[in-house]
Amino acid sequence: MLKKRSQEVVKSIRRGHKGLCVIAGNISPIDVITHVPILCEEADIPYIYVPSKEDLAGAGATKRPTCCVLVMTKPAKGEIEQGEQEKLKSDYDQVVSDITELTASLF
């Protein structure tokens, strides 16, 4: 359900997986992630920036800082219990709605 690192995120987007992309804003060199928002827009995947890669790593339950993650709508392997899947989908839809509303208010 969670792809970490630029390479994994890009591979998942190119394979047609959908989700929400979260990109860290303090990446150096910036060239590491400049193509990710373009891929997200082409694939109609919502994306958002967060201030630091350390915060993103903490939210993704990993100790190593990461430049971006893709929160996928469906698990890559295996199945999730129906009740849990519905709750996750509801939470995901709410977050995407909030992000869409937030970005729309900026422009």
MIKOL-438610 format. One record per residue: residue number from 1; residue in three letters; x, y, z of N, C-alpha, C, O, CB in turn. Coordinates in Angstrom, 2 decimals. Glycine has a CB too. Layout:
BEGIN
> num:residuo:nxx:nyy:nzz:caxx:cayy:cazz:cxx:cyy:czz:oxx:oyy:ozz:cbxx:cbyy:cbzz
> NUM:ala:X:Y:Z:X:Y:Z:X:Y:Z:X:Y:Z:X:Y:Z
...
END
This chain:
BEGIN
> num:residuo:nxx:nyy:nzz:caxx:cayy:cazz:cxx:cyy:czz:oxx:oyy:ozz:cbxx:cbyy:cbzz
> 1:met:0.81:-1.19:0.00:0.00:0.00:0.00:0.86:1.26:0.00:0.35:2.34:-0.29:-0.93:-0.01:1.20
> 2:leu:2.15:1.15:0.32:3.01:2.32:0.39:4.30:2.04:-0.37:5.04:1.11:-0.04:3.31:2.71:1.87
> 3:lys:4.56:2.84:-1.38:5.82:2.74:-2.13:6.71:3.89:-1.70:6.27:5.04:-1.67:5.57:2.75:-3.69
> 4:lys:7.95:3.58:-1.37:8.89:4.58:-0.89:10.01:4.74:-1.91:10.27:3.84:-2.71:9.47:4.20:0.49
> 5:arg:10.67:5.90:-1.87:11.79:6.23:-2.75:11.30:6.58:-4.15:10.30:6.04:-4.63:12.79:5.07:-2.81
> 6:ser:12.01:7.46:-4.76:11.66:7.97:-6.08:11.55:6.85:-7.11:10.61:6.82:-7.90:12.67:8.99:-6.53
> 7:gln:12.51:5.96:-7.12:12.53:4.89:-8.12:11.29:4.00:-8.03:10.69:3.67:-9.05:13.79:4.05:-7.96
> 8:glu:10.91:3.60:-6.83:9.73:2.75:-6.65:8.45:3.50:-7.00:7.54:2.92:-7.61:9.65:2.25:-5.22
> 9:val:8.37:4.78:-6.63:7.19:5.58:-6.92:7.02:5.73:-8.43:5.93:5.54:-8.96:7.29:6.97:-6.25
> 10:val:8.10:6.07:-9.12:8.04:6.25:-10.57:7.63:4.94:-11.25:6.81:4.94:-12.17:9.39:6.73:-11.12
> 11:lys:8.21:3.84:-10.81:7.88:2.54:-11.40:6.39:2.22:-11.21:5.74:1.73:-12.14:8.76:1.43:-10.78
> 12:ser:5.87:2.48:-10.04:4.46:2.20:-9.76:3.54:3.07:-10.60:2.54:2.60:-11.12:4.16:2.41:-8.28
> 13:ile:3.89:4.36:-10.74:3.07:5.26:-11.55:3.07:4.81:-13.00:2.02:4.79:-13.65:3.59:6.71:-11.45
> 14:arg:4.22:4.44:-13.52:4.32:3.98:-14.92:3.58:2.68:-15.15:3.13:2.41:-16.26:5.78:3.82:-15.31
> 15:arg:3.45:1.87:-14.12:2.71:0.61:-14.24:1.20:0.80:-14.12:0.44:-0.15:-14.27:3.17:-0.37:-13.17
> 16:gly:0.78:2.03:-13.85:-0.64:2.32:-13.80:-1.27:2.27:-12.44:-2.49:2.38:-12.32:-1.34:1.40:-14.67
> 17:his:-0.47:2.11:-11.38:-1.03:2.12:-10.04:-1.50:3.52:-9.68:-0.88:4.51:-10.07:0.01:1.62:-9.00
> 18:lys:-2.59:3.60:-8.95:-3.15:4.88:-8.54:-2.92:5.09:-7.06:-2.71:4.13:-6.31:-4.65:4.96:-8.86
> 19:gly:-2.97:6.33:-6.64:-2.80:6.64:-5.23:-2.59:8.11:-5.01:-2.98:8.94:-5.84:-1.65:5.86:-4.66
> 20:leu:-1.97:8.44:-3.92:-1.66:9.81:-3.52:-0.15:9.89:-3.34:0.43:9.11:-2.59:-2.42:10.22:-2.21
> 21:cys:0.48:10.83:-4.03:1.93:10.98:-3.96:2.26:12.12:-3.00:1.71:13.21:-3.10:2.53:11.26:-5.37
> 22:val:3.16:11.84:-2.08:3.62:12.84:-1.11:5.11:13.04:-1.36:5.89:12.09:-1.32:3.32:12.38:0.38
> 23:ile:5.50:14.30:-1.61:6.87:14.62:-2.00:7.50:15.53:-0.95:6.88:16.50:-0.51:6.90:15.30:-3.39
> 24:ala:8.72:15.21:-0.55:9.44:16.04:0.42:10.00:17.27:-0.28:10.44:17.19:-1.43:10.59:15.24:1.10
> 25:gly:9.98:18.41:0.40:10.41:19.66:-0.19:11.87:19.99:0.00:12.38:20.91:-0.65:9.61:20.75:0.36
> 26:asn:12.57:19.27:0.86:13.97:19.62:1.13:14.95:18.62:0.52:15.94:18.23:1.16:14.19:19.70:2.64
> 27:ile:14.69:18.21:-0.69:15.54:17.24:-1.38:16.67:17.97:-2.11:16.45:18.99:-2.77:14.72:16.39:-2.37
> 28:ser:17.86:17.44:-1.97:19.01:18.03:-2.66:19.84:16.90:-3.25:20.24:15.99:-2.53:19.87:18.91:-1.68
> 29:pro:20.10:16.94:-4.52:19.70:17.91:-5.53:18.23:17.72:-5.92:17.71:16.61:-5.90:20.60:17.80:-6.77
> 30:ile:17.60:18.80:-6.26:16.17:18.80:-6.58:15.86:17.97:-7.83:14.73:17.52:-8.02:15.68:20.23:-6.79
> 31:asp:16.87:17.76:-8.67:16.66:16.99:-9.90:16.20:15.56:-9.63:15.66:14.90:-10.52:17.94:16.96:-10.70
> 32:val:16.40:15.09:-8.42:16.00:13.73:-8.05:14.48:13.56:-8.16:14.00:12.47:-8.49:16.46:13.40:-6.63
> 33:ile:13.72:14.63:-7.90:12.26:14.50:-7.87:11.52:15.41:-8.84:10.29:15.40:-8.85:11.77:14.77:-6.49
> 34:thr:12.21:16.20:-9.64:11.51:17.17:-10.49:10.57:16.51:-11.50:9.62:17.15:-11.94:12.51:18.02:-11.22
> 35:his:10.81:15.28:-11.88:9.96:14.60:-12.85:8.72:13.96:-12.21:7.77:13.63:-12.92:10.77:13.55:-13.57
> 36:val:8.72:13.78:-10.91:7.62:13.09:-10.24:6.29:13.84:-10.36:5.29:13.21:-10.69:7.96:12.88:-8.77
> 37:pro:6.22:15.16:-10.11:4.94:15.85:-10.27:4.39:15.77:-11.70:3.18:15.70:-11.90:5.09:17.30:-9.87
> 38:ile:5.27:15.79:-12.69:4.83:15.69:-14.08:4.20:14.32:-14.34:3.15:14.23:-14.97:6.00:15.93:-15.05
> 39:leu:4.85:13.27:-13.86:4.29:11.93:-14.01:2.94:11.82:-13.30:2.01:11.20:-13.82:5.26:10.88:-13.45
> 40:cys:2.84:12.43:-12.12:1.58:12.40:-11.37:0.47:13.09:-12.14:-0.65:12.58:-12.22:1.75:13.05:-9.99
> 41:glu:0.76:14.25:-12.71:-0.26:14.98:-13.47:-0.69:14.20:-14.70:-1.88:14.15:-15.02:0.26:16.35:-13.88
> 42:glu:0.26:13.59:-15.41:-0.07:12.80:-16.58:-0.94:11.59:-16.23:-1.80:11.20:-17.01:1.20:12.33:-17.28
> 43:ala:-0.71:11.01:-15.06:-1.46:9.83:-14.62:-2.69:10.19:-13.80:-3.38:9.30:-13.30:-0.56:8.93:-13.81
> 44:asp:-2.97:11.48:-13.65:-4.11:11.96:-12.86:-4.03:11.46:-11.41:-5.01:10.98:-10.84:-5.44:11.50:-13.50
> 45:ile:-2.85:11.58:-10.84:-2.60:11.20:-9.45:-2.39:12.49:-8.64:-1.53:13.29:-8.98:-1.36:10.25:-9.32
> 46:pro:-3.17:12.68:-7.58:-2.96:13.89:-6.76:-1.62:13.80:-6.02:-1.20:12.72:-5.60:-4.12:14.07:-5.75
> 47:tyr:-0.96:14.95:-5.86:0.30:14.99:-5.14:0.35:16.23:-4.27:-0.33:17.23:-4.52:1.49:14.95:-6.11
> 48:ile:1.18:16.15:-3.24:1.32:17.25:-2.30:2.75:17.25:-1.78:3.40:16.21:-1.71:0.28:17.14:-1.14
> 49:tyr:3.22:18.42:-1.41:4.57:18.55:-0.84:4.49:18.67:0.67:3.56:19.27:1.21:5.30:19.78:-1.44
> 50:val:5.47:18.10:1.35:5.64:18.27:2.79:7.01:18.89:3.00:7.88:18.77:2.14:5.49:16.89:3.56
> 51:pro:7.23:19.56:4.13:8.48:20.30:4.33:9.77:19.47:4.31:10.76:19.88:3.72:8.41:21.02:5.61
> 52:ser:9.76:18.30:4.95:11.05:17.61:5.07:10.95:16.11:4.80:9.91:15.49:5.01:11.62:17.84:6.44
> 53:lys:12.07:15.56:4.33:12.15:14.12:4.07:12.17:13.32:5.36:11.76:12.16:5.38:13.39:13.80:3.24
> 54:glu:12.64:13.93:6.45:12.63:13.24:7.74:11.20:13.07:8.26:10.85:12.02:8.79:13.48:14.03:8.76
> 55:asp:10.37:14.10:8.10:8.97:14.00:8.50:8.24:12.95:7.66:7.42:12.19:8.18:8.27:15.36:8.36
> 56:leu:8.55:12.93:6.38:7.92:11.96:5.49:8.32:10.53:5.87:7.48:9.63:5.84:8.31:12.24:4.03
> 57:ala:9.56:10.34:6.23:10.02:9.01:6.67:9.31:8.60:7.96:8.91:7.44:8.10:11.55:9.01:6.88
> 58:gly:9.16:9.53:8.88:8.47:9.23:10.13:7.03:8.84:9.91:6.52:7.92:10.55:8.54:10.41:11.07
> 59:ala:6.37:9.53:9.01:4.98:9.22:8.70:4.85:7.88:7.98:3.83:7.21:8.09:4.36:10.33:7.86
> 60:gly:5.89:7.51:7.24:5.87:6.24:6.52:6.40:5.08:7.32:6.60:3.99:6.78:6.66:6.37:5.28
> 61:ala:6.64:5.29:8.61:7.11:4.24:9.54:8.44:3.64:9.10:8.63:2.42:9.15:6.06:3.14:9.65
> 62:thr:9.36:4.50:8.69:10.70:4.05:8.35:11.71:4.99:8.99:11.42:6.18:9.19:10.91:3.99:6.82
> 63:lys:12.87:4.49:9.31:13.88:5.32:9.96:14.68:6.13:8.95:15.26:7.17:9.30:14.82:4.45:10.77
> 64:arg:14.72:5.68:7.72:15.53:6.33:6.70:14.73:7.43:5.99:13.62:7.17:5.53:16.04:5.31:5.69
> 65:pro:15.28:8.64:5.90:14.59:9.73:5.18:14.31:9.33:3.73:15.12:8.64:3.11:15.43:11.02:5.22
> 66:thr:13.19:9.77:3.20:12.79:9.43:1.85:12.28:10.65:1.11:11.71:11.55:1.72:11.72:8.33:1.86
> 67:cys:12.49:10.69:-0.19:12.13:11.88:-0.97:10.66:11.89:-1.36:10.08:12.97:-1.48:12.99:11.96:-2.21
> 68:cys:10.06:10.73:-1.55:8.63:10.70:-1.89:8.06:9.32:-1.58:8.78:8.32:-1.52:8.41:11.05:-3.39
> 69:val:6.76:9.30:-1.40:6.04:8.05:-1.20:4.76:8.08:-2.02:4.21:9.15:-2.31:5.72:7.81:0.30
> 70:leu:4.30:6.92:-2.40:3.02:6.78:-3.09:2.12:5.92:-2.21:2.40:4.74:-1.99:3.20:6.15:-4.52
> 71:val:1.06:6.53:-1.72:0.07:5.81:-0.92:-0.93:5.24:-1.92:-1.73:5.98:-2.50:-0.63:6.74:0.17
> 72:met:-0.88:3.94:-2.12:-1.70:3.32:-3.16:-3.10:3.00:-2.64:-3.30:2.75:-1.45:-1.03:2.06:-3.67
> 73:thr:-4.04:3.01:-3.56:-5.43:2.76:-3.20:-5.71:1.27:-3.00:-6.65:0.91:-2.29:-6.35:3.32:-4.27
> 74:lys:-4.92:0.42:-3.62:-5.11:-1.02:-3.49:-3.77:-1.66:-3.14:-2.72:-1.18:-3.55:-5.69:-1.63:-4.80
> 75:pro:-3.81:-2.74:-2.38:-2.55:-3.41:-2.05:-1.93:-4.03:-3.29:-2.64:-4.50:-4.18:-2.77:-4.49:-0.98
> 76:ala:-0.61:-4.02:-3.36:0.09:-4.61:-4.50:-0.04:-6.13:-4.49:-0.15:-6.75:-5.55:1.57:-4.20:-4.49
> 77:lys:-0.03:-6.71:-3.30:-0.14:-8.17:-3.18:-1.10:-8.49:-2.04:-1.22:-7.74:-1.07:1.26:-8.81:-2.93
> 78:gly:-1.76:-9.62:-2.17:-2.63:-10.08:-1.09:-3.94:-9.34:-1.03:-4.24:-8.48:-1.86:-1.92:-9.95:0.21
> 79:glu:-4.71:-9.68:-0.04:-6.03:-9.08:0.15:-6.15:-8.52:1.56:-5.47:-8.96:2.48:-7.15:-10.12:-0.11
> 80:ile:-7.03:-7.54:1.68:-7.32:-6.94:2.98:-8.77:-7.28:3.31:-9.61:-7.36:2.42:-7.08:-5.40:2.97
> 81:glu:-9.05:-7.47:4.57:-10.41:-7.76:5.02:-11.35:-6.66:4.51:-10.97:-5.49:4.46:-10.48:-7.85:6.58
> 82:gln:-12.55:-7.03:4.13:-13.51:-6.11:3.50:-13.78:-4.88:4.35:-13.78:-3.76:3.83:-14.81:-6.84:3.22
> 83:gly:-14.01:-5.04:5.64:-14.29:-3.90:6.52:-13.11:-2.95:6.60:-13.28:-1.73:6.57:-14.65:-4.39:7.91
> 84:glu:-11.92:-3.52:6.71:-10.70:-2.71:6.77:-10.47:-1.98:5.45:-10.07:-0.82:5.44:-9.49:-3.59:7.11
> 85:gln:-10.74:-2.67:4.34:-10.57:-2.06:3.02:-11.53:-0.88:2.83:-11.14:0.15:2.27:-10.79:-3.10:1.92
> 86:glu:-12.74:-1.01:3.28:-13.73:0.07:3.16:-13.31:1.27:4.01:-13.45:2.41:3.57:-15.13:-0.42:3.58
> 87:lys:-12.81:1.02:5.21:-12.36:2.12:6.08:-11.17:2.83:5.46:-11.12:4.06:5.45:-12.00:1.59:7.48
> 88:leu:-10.20:2.07:4.95:-9.03:2.67:4.32:-9.43:3.49:3.09:-8.90:4.58:2.87:-8.03:1.60:3.92
> 89:lys:-10.34:2.97:2.31:-10.80:3.68:1.10:-11.52:4.96:1.49:-11.33:5.99:0.83:-11.74:2.78:0.26
> 90:ser:-12.32:4.93:2.53:-13.02:6.12:3.00:-12.03:7.17:3.49:-12.16:8.35:3.16:-14.00:5.75:4.12
> 91:asp:-11.05:6.74:4.28:-10.02:7.67:4.78:-9.21:8.25:3.62:-8.92:9.45:3.60:-9.07:6.95:5.77
> 92:tyr:-8.85:7.41:2.67:-8.10:7.86:1.51:-8.90:8.90:0.71:-8.36:9.94:0.34:-7.73:6.65:0.61
> 93:asp:-10.17:8.61:0.46:-11.01:9.54:-0.29:-11.12:10.88:0.42:-11.13:11.93:-0.23:-12.40:8.95:-0.50
> 94:gln:-11.20:10.87:1.74:-11.29:12.11:2.52:-10.01:12.93:2.38:-10.07:14.14:2.20:-11.58:11.80:4.00
> 95:val:-8.87:12.27:2.47:-7.58:12.97:2.35:-7.43:13.56:0.95:-7.02:14.71:0.82:-6.41:12.00:2.65
> 96:val:-7.75:12.81:-0.08:-7.66:13.31:-1.46:-8.60:14.49:-1.66:-8.25:15.46:-2.32:-7.99:12.19:-2.47
> 97:ser:-9.79:14.40:-1.10:-10.75:15.50:-1.19:-10.20:16.76:-0.51:-10.31:17.86:-1.06:-12.08:15.10:-0.55
> 98:asp:-9.62:16.59:0.66:-9.04:17.74:1.39:-7.89:18.36:0.60:-7.77:19.58:0.54:-8.55:17.30:2.78
> 99:ile:-7.05:17.53:0.02:-5.90:18.05:-0.75:-6.39:18.76:-2.01:-5.88:19.83:-2.35:-4.94:16.90:-1.14
> 100:thr:-7.37:18.20:-2.69:-7.92:18.82:-3.89:-8.53:20.17:-3.55:-8.35:21.15:-4.29:-8.97:17.91:-4.55
> 101:glu:-9.26:20.23:-2.45:-9.87:21.49:-2.01:-8.80:22.52:-1.65:-8.93:23.70:-1.98:-10.79:21.24:-0.81
> 102:leu:-7.76:22.08:-0.98:-6.67:22.96:-0.58:-5.94:23.53:-1.80:-5.69:24.73:-1.87:-5.69:22.21:0.31
> 103:thr:-5.62:22.68:-2.75:-4.90:23.16:-3.93:-5.78:24.04:-4.80:-5.28:24.97:-5.43:-4.37:21.99:-4.75
> 104:ala:-7.08:23.77:-4.85:-7.98:24.60:-5.64:-8.07:26.01:-5.04:-8.22:26.98:-5.78:-9.38:23.96:-5.71
> 105:ser:-7.98:26.12:-3.72:-8.07:27.43:-3.08:-6.81:28.26:-3.29:-6.83:29.48:-3.13:-8.34:27.26:-1.60
> 106:leu:-5.70:27.59:-3.65:-4.44:28.31:-3.89:-4.42:29.01:-5.24:-3.71:30.00:-5.42:-3.27:27.36:-3.79
> 107:phe:-5.17:28.50:-6.18:-5.16:29.08:-7.53:-6.43:29.82:-7.74:-6.65:30.39:-8.81:-4.97:28.01:-8.62
END
